[in-house]
Amino acid sequence: MPGKIFCLFLLFIVANRAEAQHPNIVFILADDMGYGDLGCYGQQLIKTPNINKLAKEGKRFTDFYAGSTVCAPSRASLMTGQHTGHVSVRGNGEVPLSVTDSVIPQMLKQKGYTNGMVGKWGLGLAGSTGAPENKGWDFFSGHLHHVEGHYQRPDSAWQTVDGRSTKIKIPPGMYANDWFNQSALSFIRQNQHQPFFLYVSYTLPHAELVVPQQYLQRYLTKKGSSKFAPETAQHAGQHYGPQPFPKVAYAAMVSQVDDYVGQIMQLLKKLKLDKNTLVILASDNGTHTEGGRRLKDVTEFFQSSGPLRGTKRDLYEGGIRVPFIARWNGTIKANTSTDYTGSFWDLLPTFSNITNTHAPANDGTSLLPVLLSEAPLHNNRPLYWEFYENGFKQAVRKGHWKAIRFYKETIPVRTELYDLKKDIAEKNDLATQFPLIVKEMELVMDASHVTSRNPLFQIK
C-alpha cells in the first residue's frame, strides 16, 4: 500500500508539472530493428554508443511488444492505442486510417501541441482519410507509401505544403534518412519555445541495404573488405538494390540510427530542452531477412533477435518483442530497467496521462506509473495480436504464458503454449501438458477479435 500511495503521489506531481510546462515528446521508431541489435540489449558486434547512453540515462524495457509483426498494423496500433483485434489497419497494403480513427497527434492538440512527423507514415496516401494532414500532423516530411521506404536514395518524397501532402524532390544523391533527420532537427529548432510532439520514423535498418560510406567504413577493413567475412552478395536486378556486403550494410544501418539519435539528443541538450522532453526509442517489429540478409545472419552471426525465436512476420517473440527505451531527465530514474509487459497500444493512454488530455477509447494501460517507479511493477492483463499473411494466426501473452493459435483457412488447427519465464526461446510447446491454460488463452483470443469491416482483414 505505501508503494501505491507513493506512485500516486508521483503521478500527481507529474500531472501538475505537465499542466504547467507541457513536456515535449520525441518518439523515435526504427524500422525492422531486432530485439538484440543494440548494445544495451546484448549486441556484441554492432556499435550503438548513443542508444546505449540513452538507456543509461533512462529506463530500458525487456518485455515490450510492438503492435504487430509488420509495419502498417504496428504503426496503426501505436497511433490509435488499439491492438490488432480492434484496429482498422491490420496488415500491410496501403489501407488508410478511417475518419473515425482518433490518433495521438489529434489528442495532443487538446493542449496546443504542435505535431511533426518525419520518415515513413504508411497509414494513408495523399487525399485519403489517413493522409497526415487529416490526422493532426502540422508538419510532415517523408514517405506515404510503404514501398517508397524500400529505397534509401529516392528522388522524391512528400511534405506538408499549405496544409496538404505534396510530392517534392529530394536533393540528388541524398539519402532519405539523412533528409528525415535534418527535417527532425529543423522541427525541434523551430518549435523549441512551444510544446511539441515529434515522431521520427526512420526507414532503417529496413532493406534495401544501401548505406552512406561513413557508416559502412566502420565495419570494413583497411583494404575495403568486410570485417564480417565471408559475405554472400545481393546481386543487381532484384527488388532491393545490390549490396556486396549485406552483413556490413545491416550493421552500418543500425549504427546510422544510433548516430541520428545522438544528433537529436545533442540538440535537445544544446537548446536546454532535454529536462522537459520525454524521448522514447523503439522498433516497429522484429528484424528482417531481406535485401540480401540471410536467416543465419539473424540467428547465428548477429543474433539480432537476441535469445528470442523468430523474425518479422512471426508471432513468436522475435517477431513482436522489441527494444523500448524511455528517457526523461529528472523524471525517469536513470540506468533502470523493467520487465513490465508493455505494448504499443499503451502509448496513447500514457501520453494522455502525461499531458492531462482526454484519450479516445483504446485498449491500452498508461505506462506512466512504470516509468516513474523504481520498484518492479507487473501486470497479468492479456496482450493480443492477430496476423493475416500466410494463414491467419493469433497470439496472447498473459503473465509468463504465451499462446499462438494457427488456422487453416477459417478453421483453427492447433494452439502452441510456451512458458516464457522458463523458455524465452519458445522451444518447448506445453499445450498438451496444460490444456486448461490453452483453453483460457483461446477464450481471450475469441474475446479480443472483432471482425474487421475490411475484407482484406477477415479470416478466409
Beta strands, then each sheet from edge to edge (+ up, - down):
strand 1: 24-30
strand 2: 59-61
strand 3: 64-65
strand 4: 114-120
strand 5: 139-143
strand 6: 156-161
strand 7: 164-169
strand 8: 196-201
strand 9: 277-283
strand 10: 324-327
strand 11: 336-338
strand 12: 342-343
strand 13: 382-387
strand 14: 393-398
strand 15: 401-408
strand 16: 411-419
sheet 1: 7+ 6- 5+ 4+ 8+ 1+ 9+ 10- 2+ 11+
sheet 2: 3+ 12+
sheet 3: 13+ 14- 15+ 16-
end
